[in-house]
Amino acid sequence: MIEAQAAQPQPNEEDRAKDGFFLEVGEVAERMIAAHGKDFATGVLILAARFVAEGKPLVRPK
């Protein structure tokens, strides 16, 4: 029996932008893992998420 697939809506511009950022984060995470291991990459991503949640700056002003 073949199940009919529900039509997937086409991603809009905002969805494509979000996907692009997710891809960038993934690429950075892969480079961090390759250079310093999973524990380092996990720690950096957790700290970044915490800073975002707390409204703290992620980079120092120049």
Buried (B, 14 or more C-beta within 10 A) or exposed (E): EEEEEEEEEEEEEEEEEEEEEEEEEEEBBEEBBEEEEEEEBEEBBEEBEEEEEEEEEEEEEE
